[in-house]
Every structure is written in structure tokens, then in C-alpha cells.
Amino acid sequence: MWNSPVLGLIGIGSYLAAAIVVPTVIGHLIDNRFDTEPAFTLVFLLIGLMAGLLGAYRQLQEFLRVERKDHG
């Protein structure tokens, strides 16, 4: 049960969401502080998207490698 493939996929989704939301919120806070909206929000959103997609891709590759090894 606790070693279910679904949990691995949920982890990847959670990582992707956090990698996008956290930098975006930080960018929004910086924008509010320096009255530069939406400059830092957009920059941090793009950084979060790039980091999130790269990290999720790497995690998915590892997940698929383990699944193939276990079932193939």
C-alpha cells in the first residue's frame, strides 16, 4: 500500500506545484515591498516553472526506471 506507484506520482505533482507556487509568492511579496508589480512575480514564476518542470521530468524518469525494473 505505502509503496504504491500512485504515491510516487503524487509526490511528483506536489513537487511541481510547490516549485511554481513558492517562487511566485516570493516574487509577489518582493513586488509589494518595492512597488514593482508584476516584474518580480513574473520573473520568479518563470524561474519556478523552469525549475519545476526540470525537477518533475527528472523525478518522472527515475519513477519510470524503477517501475520498468520492478515489472519488466
Backbone as CSV, one residue per row, in Angstrom:
resi,resn,N_x,N_y,N_z,CA_x,CA_y,CA_z,C_x,C_y,C_z
1,MET,0.826,-1.200,0.000,0.000,0.000,0.000,0.862,1.253,0.000
2,TRP,1.827,1.356,0.929,2.623,2.578,1.037,3.688,2.667,-0.047
3,ASN,3.901,1.587,-0.775,4.871,1.603,-1.861,4.152,1.647,-3.210
4,SER,2.987,2.234,-3.231,2.159,2.300,-4.424,2.756,3.276,-5.443
5,PRO,2.676,2.935,-6.735,3.140,3.870,-7.767,2.392,5.197,-7.741
6,VAL,1.153,5.167,-7.276,0.358,6.398,-7.215,1.015,7.410,-6.285
7,LEU,1.585,6.943,-5.196,2.241,7.865,-4.257,3.437,8.552,-4.904
8,GLY,4.157,7.833,-5.751,5.272,8.450,-6.471,4.803,9.554,-7.394
9,LEU,3.695,9.312,-8.064,3.159,10.332,-8.968,2.603,11.529,-8.204
10,ILE,1.989,11.274,-7.056,1.500,12.378,-6.221,2.679,13.229,-5.753
11,GLY,3.777,12.577,-5.407,4.976,13.303,-4.985,5.512,14.198,-6.086
12,ILE,5.508,13.697,-7.314,5.974,14.494,-8.446,5.059,15.698,-8.653
13,GLY,3.758,15.481,-8.558,2.802,16.580,-8.711,2.949,17.622,-7.617
14,SER,3.158,17.168,-6.391,3.349,18.088,-5.269,4.612,18.909,-5.449
15,TYR,5.671,18.256,-5.911,6.927,18.961,-6.161,6.724,20.043,-7.220
16,LEU,6.051,19.686,-8.291,5.823,20.641,-9.377,5.001,21.832,-8.891
17,ALA,3.949,21.563,-8.141,3.111,22.649,-7.629,3.898,23.565,-6.700
18,ALA,4.659,22.978,-5.782,5.429,23.784,-4.829,6.514,24.586,-5.540
19,ALA,7.145,23.980,-6.540,8.218,24.671,-7.263,7.688,25.874,-8.037
20,ILE,6.418,25.885,-8.369,5.823,27.015,-9.085,5.236,28.032,-8.111
21,VAL,4.513,27.561,-7.114,3.796,28.463,-6.201,4.745,29.238,-5.292
22,VAL,5.722,28.560,-4.695,6.592,29.222,-3.712,7.368,30.390,-4.330
23,PRO,8.072,30.200,-5.453,8.769,31.366,-6.026,7.819,32.474,-6.480
24,THR,6.648,32.097,-6.963,5.691,33.114,-7.399,5.226,33.968,-6.225
25,VAL,4.958,33.340,-5.110,4.562,34.087,-3.910,5.701,34.977,-3.436
26,ILE,6.916,34.468,-3.468,8.076,35.282,-3.078,8.203,36.493,-4.005
27,GLY,8.047,36.271,-5.312,8.095,37.377,-6.266,7.002,38.404,-6.007
28,HIS,5.818,37.926,-5.662,4.707,38.830,-5.357,5.016,39.671,-4.112
29,LEU,5.589,39.037,-3.095,5.957,39.777,-1.879,7.022,40.833,-2.166
30,ILE,7.986,40.484,-2.996,9.023,41.461,-3.370,8.393,42.613,-4.153
31,ASP,7.495,42.287,-5.068,6.803,43.336,-5.825,6.028,44.274,-4.909
32,ASN,5.342,43.725,-3.928,4.603,44.569,-2.988,5.540,45.455,-2.183
33,ARG,6.668,44.924,-1.812,7.633,45.669,-0.998,8.227,46.850,-1.766
34,PHE,8.558,46.626,-3.043,9.244,47.653,-3.827,8.345,48.327,-4.866
35,ASP,7.051,48.003,-4.849,6.080,48.595,-5.769,6.514,48.444,-7.231
36,THR,6.858,47.207,-7.597,7.316,46.918,-8.956,6.414,45.916,-9.661
37,GLU,5.199,45.764,-9.169,4.296,44.738,-9.692,4.082,44.898,-11.186
38,PRO,4.129,43.890,-11.990,4.276,42.454,-11.748,5.663,41.912,-12.085
39,ALA,6.686,42.746,-12.109,8.004,42.347,-12.607,8.569,41.119,-11.887
40,PHE,8.731,41.189,-10.582,9.329,40.072,-9.858,8.411,38.850,-9.811
41,THR,7.120,39.092,-9.800,6.179,37.964,-9.822,6.379,37.150,-11.097
42,LEU,6.485,37.821,-12.221,6.663,37.117,-13.490,8.029,36.447,-13.587
43,VAL,9.065,37.137,-13.132,10.414,36.558,-13.177,10.483,35.308,-12.307
44,PHE,9.966,35.400,-11.091,10.011,34.251,-10.194,9.081,33.139,-10.669
45,LEU,7.982,33.494,-11.315,7.097,32.479,-11.889,7.840,31.689,-12.969
46,LEU,8.536,32.393,-13.847,9.294,31.709,-14.900,10.401,30.832,-14.321
47,ILE,11.093,31.334,-13.315,12.127,30.527,-12.661,11.508,29.283,-12.033
48,GLY,10.376,29.452,-11.370,9.693,28.323,-10.759,9.211,27.311,-11.785
49,LEU,8.689,27.796,-12.897,8.253,26.897,-13.965,9.411,26.082,-14.517
50,MET,10.524,26.745,-14.796,11.679,26.033,-15.336,12.217,25.009,-14.339
51,ALA,12.379,25.434,-13.100,12.898,24.521,-12.080,11.914,23.380,-11.818
52,GLY,10.640,23.692,-11.762,9.627,22.677,-11.504,9.539,21.647,-12.613
53,LEU,9.528,22.105,-13.849,9.447,21.176,-14.968,10.693,20.307,-15.074
54,LEU,11.851,20.893,-14.869,13.084,20.111,-14.910,13.109,19.072,-13.786
55,GLY,12.762,19.486,-12.589,12.754,18.563,-11.457,11.716,17.464,-11.615
56,ALA,10.517,17.835,-12.096,9.461,16.840,-12.309,9.864,15.860,-13.407
57,TYR,10.506,16.346,-14.449,10.980,15.476,-15.526,11.994,14.469,-14.995
58,ARG,12.932,14.935,-14.202,13.940,14.034,-13.632,13.302,13.010,-12.694
59,GLN,12.357,13.453,-11.875,11.687,12.528,-10.965,10.864,11.508,-11.748
60,LEU,10.211,11.942,-12.810,9.413,11.032,-13.618,10.306,10.006,-14.312
61,GLN,11.457,10.434,-14.802,12.387,9.491,-15.418,12.823,8.423,-14.414
62,GLU,13.143,8.836,-13.201,13.539,7.887,-12.156,12.376,6.964,-11.803
63,PHE,11.185,7.516,-11.697,9.995,6.724,-11.391,9.776,5.654,-12.456
64,LEU,9.878,6.037,-13.723,9.670,5.082,-14.807,10.756,4.026,-14.844
65,ARG,11.983,4.422,-14.526,13.084,3.464,-14.492,12.837,2.403,-13.442
66,VAL,12.410,2.823,-12.258,12.126,1.888,-11.161,10.935,0.999,-11.513
67,GLU,9.894,1.570,-12.115,8.726,0.790,-12.484,9.059,-0.268,-13.529
68,ARG,9.889,0.093,-14.499,10.286,-0.887,-15.520,11.099,-2.013,-14.897
69,LYS,11.965,-1.652,-13.957,12.785,-2.652,-13.291,11.919,-3.596,-12.454
70,ASP,10.921,-3.066,-11.792,10.054,-3.870,-10.926,9.102,-4.760,-11.734
71,HIS,8.671,-4.286,-12.896,7.645,-5.021,-13.657,8.151,-5.586,-14.978
72,GLY,9.407,-5.449,-15.244,9.864,-5.887,-16.560,11.026,-6.726,-16.485
